[in-house]
Amino acid sequence: MPHLLYLAWGYPPAAKSCAYRMLATANSFARKGWDVTVVTLTADAWLREHGLDDSLLALVDERIEVVRLPLYRDDLDTDIRSYSRLRAQRPKEWLKLLRRGDQRQFPELVFGRWRNELVAAAHEVHERKPVDLVLASASPYTFFAPALDLNETHGVPFVLDYRDAWAIDIIGDKPAFQPDSRKGRIERKLMDRAQEAWFVNQPIRDSYAELYPEDAAKLQVVRNGSDLAVGTSMIPLRQPDPADGLTFGYLGTVSFTPAITSALCDGWRLARQRDPLVAASRLEFRGHIGAGAARGASGHVRVIAQYANDGVSYEGPVAKGDTADVYASWDALVLALVGGRYVTSGKVYDYVSTGLPVMSAHEPAHAAAEILDGYPLWVRNEGMDAEQLAKAFIATAHMAVDATVEDREKARQHAAQFERYAQIGPAVDRISTHFQSDVPSDVPSKGLSKGPSDNPGDNPGDNPSESPTDSRSRVAHQPPAIPAPDAAGRNVVLAYTASPLALITTAIEQIRKAGGQVTLVGPQIRGYEGPAAAADRVVLLRHRAAPVRIDPDHRPVRYSPQWASVVARNLWRKAAFGPARKTLGVSTLWWMTMSHSREALHAIDEADVITALDAGAVYSVWECARRNRHAAAINGIGPTMEHLGLAR
């Protein structure tokens, strides 16, 4: 039985779209008779990013061995107690220094610093159990480094699963680096030595064939696919009642910019103004939004909150095992994507498996159009401005109520050709022919059918704690520094220096409903009113360098003694605190303000959790954590809700 070493960054239970491809790839090799070892990250490392989807663990073939490495992104750490003074006080300078070290080992920002640890782990696996083939999946492209190293030192052949492209900026449709650059030289060596290289669509494969014509025979298209095993193709087929309105839905990790979210919402608002059917309908966003301190509270959430009165809402992430139920509750799907001819995306495959109308919200010349071509319930958009999107929303709404059950059945039959295991199977078969004498005929998958069962009870190792995924971890899961099972009886201090997001009000209401007490600490600025009304207590801070506050209803008359007094005091504050602002920084001045407030210090001393709601409040919370050593000090409202057991 040949031994496959699979280097897979986003392997389950990572809540990443790439996890589904990696899950199916490892399972396919195991079913083909390979001895599969996966090298990936510890689960708690993913908690810093988009989080975990534990429902995926039940779908992992029990014969797969998983080695989990403690590779963490320090820039996404939300435990303020772990921050250095430089990071807390001057985060931009700290991040600049961090980025300088990223590419010393490998030329890739953020992930390059992992290169040596990945190589060491690969050698450790090879020494314990000789590796016959390495399959390395990107991005990050740092995961290619161990494959190249094992090949150079031990002659182990390797296959590269690019998924997208390293040499091409697939969003900007331009070269990502020059052939004579450090990246270019490494990729040249990778292409020379690779047994195969996989890409998710034909345009990327063809562009790589132009870049490396002598290696064109190695370049293969291995598409993403529809995860039919989780039931997306079996949701009830129905015609919605126009009188009840419709529910449009977007499901997926939000990787596009807030500007696209804003354009979608503008188009939706315009469509509601023009069409009574859309006016009675809702638009829901589901999926992971933001990473690190911005988890669940990024700019996208701010945009969505502005359209709440237009029936737009964000309803949180969805486990893979629950996607069919979510699709079943919707009447039409919104396919919002970045990029153009090089970007297929994974969600388009699941969308077409539902039999629901699919509205495109991407550039017309997009790789996803190849998958949608022939799908009978597809509404194309002419472009990405509000007017064009409004037309698409209206057309999709009427398609949703006009399409018959037969139309929907015909639509989801379109997805059968894109079933994920059917896409990966030929590549696994092709690779296995090189090891024909060592590979037995297809091995029964012990509870896994053509694809993994969507019923956790059908699969061995359903209990994640007993799952092989954790059996060979190099590091145990690390619990939060200060565990908190729930919010009951806890005093939570939320510190801010900028206008709080609207969702902060909702978060405060959730904490109080769960039995916690909330104290809001910050300035009296626009946007604070909602959170202040929801909190148990409010401590207003007056920045010493801030201009003199003037009652807008009783402004002093120009050149009056009162007016002259305000001007004089403002000039003095500017002269006195201007140099301090430059020398100490705004965050330090905010801490100085907080440290002079007895009420604020009293709240801090009583707190069980102290949260920085924005970057300007991080240093204050860092200092608070030094004063109150038992309280959790957390960066961001999303991680705070997770800590309190209240995250959606």
N, C-alpha and C positions, 0 to 999 in steps of 0.2 A: 504494500500500500504506500504510494508516494506521499511525501509530507509537503503540504503547502503552508508557507508563512504568508499570512495576509495582513498587510499594514493598512489599517482602516481607521482613520481619525474619528469619523462620526458614527461609529458602530453603536448599536443599541446598548443602553437605553437613552442615548443622546436624542434630544428632541430637535433633530435636524432633518431636512428633507433627504439628505444623502444617506441617512440611516437605512432607508427602505432598500436602496440599491445594494448597500453593503450587506444587509441581512440576507437578501436573496442570493447574492453572489456566494457568500460563505456556505449557505445552506445547499446551494446547487453543487458545489464542489464536494461537500460531505456526502450528498446523495449519490454522487458519481463514484464514491469509493475512496476519496482522498482523506488523509489524516490532516485536518485543518487546525492551525494555530493562528488566532487573531491577536495582533498587538494593537492596542488602542489606549484610550484614556480612562482614568478612574471616573466613576459616576459622579463623584462630588466635584470633579473639575468642570463637568457640564452644568452644574448648578450655577456657576459663575456666568455662563452664557445664556442660552435660551431655556435651560432647564432639562428635565428628564421626562421620558415617556416610558414608564415601567411596563406598560402593556406590551411593549415590543419584546421583553425578555421571554415571555411565554412562547414566542415564535422562533426562538433560536434553537437549532438542532442540538440535541443534548450531547452529541459526539464532538462538538466543537470545543476546543480549549481556548480560553480567552486570557491573555496576559494584559493587565491594566497598569498603565504607568502614571505616576503622579506628576503629570505635566500640566501646570496651571498658568493661566494668563493673569499676571500680577495686576495688569491695568483694569481687570474686571473684578478684582477683590472688593467686596463691600463691607468687610469688617474693618472699621476705622481704627480699632485698637492696634491692628497690625501695621498701620501706616507709619512711615517715618515722618519726622517733623517737616522735612522738605516736601514730601508728597501732600501732607495736610495743608501746609501753608502756601506752597507755590506749586500747584499740580502741573501746570504747563511745563515748568522747568524740569520737574521730576520725570514727566513723560518724555521730554526731549532726551534726557540722559538715558532713559530706558530704551528708547528706540535706537540710540547709537550702538547699543550692544546686540541688537537683534540679528544683524547680518554678519557677525564675526565668524560664526561657524558655517552658515549657509546663507546665500543671498536672497532672503525672504523676510520682509518685515513681520514682526510679531512672533512668527513661528520658527525662524531660523535658529534661535537659541536652543531649540530642542534637538538639534541634529545629533550631537554626541550621545545623548541619552537614548535616542532611538536606535542609533547604530549599536550601542552597547547591548541593548535589549535584544536586537536581532542576532547578535553574536552569541548571546546567552542561550537563546532558543536553539540555535544551530549546534552549539556545543553539547547541549543536553539531548537533542534529537536532530540528526542531520537533515537539513532542508533540501528538498529536490527542486522546488520552484518558489520564487517570491512573486506575489502579486501586490503591487503598491498602488493605492488609490489616492488621488489628489482631489481638490486642494485641501490642506496646504501641501505645497510641492516639496517641503522639507521631508515628507514621508517617502519621497523617491530616494533620498540619500542612503538609507540602509540597504536598499536593493542594489544600488550601484556598488556600495562598499563590499557586500557579500560576494558580488560577482567578481570584483577585482581581487579580493583576497582568497576566495575559495572556489571561484568559477561557477557559482550558483546562478542559473539562468533566471531571468525575471520578465514580468509583463507589467506594463504601465497602464493603469486605468486613469487617464486624464480627466474623464468626464467632460470637462470643458477644455480650456487651452491655457498653457503657460505663456507661449510666445505671442499670443494675440490678446489684445484688450477686447473681450467679447462685447462689452457694453459700448465702448467708443469706436469699435470696428477699426482698429489701427494696431500697428506692432506694439507689443508690450516692452520689448527690449531689442537691442541690436545683436546680431550674431557674434560679434567679437567682444561682447560684454561678459562679465563673470557668469551671469545666468545663461547667456548664449553658449558659452564654452561647455558648461555643465550639461545643458540640454543636448548639445551635439554629441557628447559622450554617451548620454542616456540613449539617444536614438540609435547610435552605432551598435550598442551592446544589447538592447532590448530584443526579446523574442517577438513580442507584439506590443502595440500601443492601441488602446481603446479610446473612442470618442463617442459622445452621445448623439451626434447627428452628422449628416453627410457634409454640410458646409464646413464644419471645423476639420473633419478628416481631409477634405479636398484641399483646404488651405495649408494644412500640414504637409500634404503630398507635394505642394508647390515649394514649401520651405525645405523639405528633405526628400527630393525626388528619388534618390538612390535607396531610400527606405520605404518607398510607397507601398510595397507589397506587405510590409509589417503592419500597416495602419488599417484598423478595422473599426466599423461602426457597431457599437453595442448600446442600443437605445435604453433609456429608462422605460418604464411600463406601467400599466394599470395594476394596482394591487387588488385584484378581484377577490382574493381569498378573505379579505376583511368585510366583504358583503356589499361593496358600493354598487355592484351590478344587480343586486337583489332587493333594492329598496322598492316599496310599493309604487306602482305606476298609477297616477291619479291626475284628474283635471281639477285645478283649483277653482274655487268659487270667486268670481270677480267681486262679489259683494263683501267678501271678507278681506279683500286686499291681498297682496302677494308679499312674500319674503324673498328678497334677493340676498345672496350670500357670497362672501369671499372667505376662502379657507386656505391658510398657508402661512408660513413664516413671512412677515412683512419685510422684504429686502429692498423695496423701492423707496424713493425719497418721499418726505412729507409733501412735497410739491405735487406728486402724483396723487396722493391721498386727497389733497385739497382739490385737485382737478376733478377727481371722481365725485367728491361731495358737492362741488359746484354744479357739475352736470346733473347729479341726482336732484338737487334743489330746483334747477331749471326745469327738469322733466316733471317734477311734482306740480310746478306752476302751470304747466301746459296740458297735462293729461290727468284726468280724474282717476284713472286706474292706478297710475303711479302715485298720485296724491294720497291714496288709501293704503299704500304699501310701505314696507320697511326695508332698510339696508343694514345687514349685519356683517361685521368683520369678526372672524374667528382665527386664532392662531397665535404664535409667539411674536410679541412686539418688544424690541429693545433687548439689550444685554447688559450685564453688570448692574450698576446703579440705576440704569434706565429701564430695567425689566418691567414691562407693563406700564411704563410712564414716560414713553418717548414722545417726540414731537408729533408722531402719528396720533397718539391718544389725545393730545391737545387739539389737533385739527378735528378729529371725530367728535369731541365734546362740543365744539362750536356748532355742530349741525344736529344736536340732539332733538331740537324742535322740528327737524325735518325727517324724523324717523330713522336717524342713523345712530348706530350703537356699536360698541366693542364688547363682545361677550366672553373674551378670554380664550386660552388655548384649548386644544382638543386632542385627547389621546388617539393614537392611530386606530385602536380597537373601537372607538366611538364615532369614527368619521361617517360610517354608513347612517347612523341615527341622525347625525347633524344634516347630512344631505337630504334625508327623508323629510326633514322639517322645513326644507326650503323649496321654493318654486322655480328659481332661476339662479344661475351661477355667474359671478363676475370674474373673468380671467384677467387680472391686472398683473402685468409683467414689465420688466425693464428690458433694454437691449433690442436687438433686431435679428438679423439673419443667423447669428451664431447661438442664440439663446432659445432652447426648446422649453425648458422648465420640466419639473416632474409632475406638478399638479394638473397639467392639461390632460394627462393620461387618465387620472382618476375622474376628472370632470366629465370626460366623454363616456365613462363607464356607467354614469348615473341615468342617462336618458333624459336629463333635464336640459332646458335651453341654456346655452352658454353664450354670454356676451363678451366679446373681446374688448379689452381696454389696454391696448399696447400699440406700438407702431405697426402700420399695415404690413410692411415687409418684415415679417417676424418668422423665426423658425417654427414656432408653435402652429403656424397656419398649415404647415405640412401635415400635422396630426389632425387638425380640425377639418381639413379638406375632405369632403364627403360626409361629414357629420350633418344630418339633416336639420338639426335644431341649433345651428350656429348663426349668431348675429355678428357680422363684421362691423367694426367701427371705422369711420373715415379718418379719424385722427384723435388727438388727446386733449383738445380744448373742450371747454364746458359745453359749447353748442353741439359739437360732434358727439360727445358722450351722452348728452341729453337725448339726442335722436336714437342712439343705440339703446338706452334704457327704455324708451317708449316702445321701440320695435320689439324688444325682448319681452316686455310685459304682455303685449298682445299676442306674441307667439306662445307664451306660457299658458294663456287661457284658451287659445285656439287649437293647440296641438292635441291630438287624440291619444288615447292609450296606445294605439297601434303605431302612431308616429314615434312615441317615446320608446317603445320596444325596438323599433327599427333603429333608432338613434343609438341605443346602448349596445346593439349588436356590432356597431362600428368599432367598439373597444376590444372585441375579442382578439383581433389581430395584434393588439399591443399588450397582451397579458405579460407581466414582468418576467416571469420565469421562462416564457417562450422567447423573450428577447435575449436573456443571458444564456439559455441552454446551448445554442449553437457554438458560442464562444468557449464554454466549458468543454463541450465535446471536442472542439478543434484542439484545444490545449491538451486535453487528455490523450489524444492520439499520439503525442510525442512520448507518452509514458505508458504505451499500450500494454506492455508486459506486466506492469505493476498495478494497473488500474483494473479492478474487477468490474463485472457488469453492474448496472445500476443497483445500488443498495437500497432496500426499503428504508423509508425515512422515519420509521417508528412514530407514527402519529401525524406525520406531515404528508399531505396529499400532493397534488401538483404544485401548489404553493402552500405556505404554512396555514394551518387552520386558524380561523378567526375565533374559534372557541378555545379559550385557555385550558379548559378541562381536557381537550383532545391531545394535549402535548405533554410529554414528560417534563419534569423540572418546572412545573407551573409556579412553585413558590420561589420568588426571586432570591430569597436568602439561601435556597438550595440549588439555585441555577448554576450550570457550569460556567456561566459568564463571570461569576465571582470566585470560582474555585481555585484559580491560580493567580490571583491578583498579587502584585508585588507590594501593594500597600492596601491596608484595610480602609474602608470608607471612613472619612474623618467627619465626625459630627460637628455641628456648629459649636463655636467656642462656648457659648452660653445658651444651652438648649432651652426652648420654651414651648411646652406642649400646647398652650392656648393663651388667649388674651385675658381670661378672667382674673380680675383683681390686680392687673398690672397697670402701673403708671407709665404712660408713654408721653415723651416730650418730643414734639416735632418742631425743629428749628428751620427757619427759612430766611433768606435775604432778598429773594426775588419773588415776583408774583407767583403764588402757588397755582398749580394746575387745578382745573375743576374737579378732577378725580380725587383730589385730596379730601374734599368734602365727603365724598362717598366712602373713602377709606376710614375717615374719622367716625362716620356713622356706623360702619361695620365693627370697628374696635369697641365702640361704646355698647353696641348691641350685644357683643360677645362678653361684656362685663368688664371691659377695660376703661381706664380714665385717660383722657387726652388733654395735654396742655400745649397750646400753640405759642411759640416764642418767635417774635420777629417784628419787622417794622409795619407801620400802618400805611400800606401801599395798595395800589389798585389790585383787586383780585383776592385780597385777604378776607373780605367780608363773609363769603360763603363758609370757608373753613373755620373762621372765628365764631360764627353762629352755631356751628356743629360741635365745637370743642367744649369740654367742661370748663376750661379756664384759658384765658388769653393774657399773655404778658407782652405788652407792646414796648418795643425798643426804639429809642430815638438816637440815630447815628450822630455822633458828635460833629462829624464833618458835614452833615446834611444841612441844606438851606433852612432858614427860619420858616416854620410852618405858618401859613396864612389862611385864615378862614375865607374860603372862596365867596361867601355871601357878604362879607364885610371887609373887603380889601381896603387898605389905607389909600387915601387920596394922594396922587402924585405930588411930591415936594412938600407934603405935610410932615410935621415932626415924627409921626408914627412911621411914615414911609422912609424917612431919613434914617430912623433907628434900625429898621429892617435891613436897609442897604448896608449900613455900617457894620452890623453884626455878620451879614453874609460875607462881606469883604474880609473881615477879621478871620472868619472860619476858613475861608479859602486860603488866606495867607498862612494861617496857623497849621491847618491840616493838609494842605496841598503837598508839602514835602513829606509829611508822614505817610500820606497815601502812596507816594512813589516808593518810599523807602521800606515801609512795613507791609504794604499791600492792603487791599480792601478787606480781605478775610480777617487779617489781624485786627483791623479797626473794629470790625463787627464783634470780635471776641472781647476787645477792650470795653465795648459798649455793654455786652452781656455781663461781663464780670463786675460791672459797677451797678448792676440791678439786683437788689436783694431778693426781689420776687422771683427773678429768673434763676438765681443761684439756689433758692429754696426748692424750686421745682426740679432742678437738676439733682439735688441731693436726694430727693424722694423717688427719682425715676428708676424704673426697671429697664426701660428701653429709651435710648436717645437717638433720634434720627435726623440726619441732614437731608432736607428736601431739595437742596440745590448745591452746586459746587461752592458757592460763597459761604455756605454754612458748615462745610466740612471741617475747617480748622477749629471753629467754635466747639463742635461736637468732639473733636480730638482732645481739646483742652478739658472739656466736660468729663470725658472718660478718664482723664488723669485725676480728676477731683472725685468722681464717683466710680470706684473701681469694681463695683459689682454689676453695673448696668451694661447691657449690650449697646454698642455704639455702631450704628448701621448707616450706610450711605444709600439713600433711595427708598422711596415708599414701597416699591415692589418687593425688594428683599425684606423690608420690615414686615409686610403682610405675610410673607412666607415664614418668617421667624415666629410670628404669632399664630401660625396655623390657619390663616385666613385667606391665603392666596387662592384664586380661582383655578 
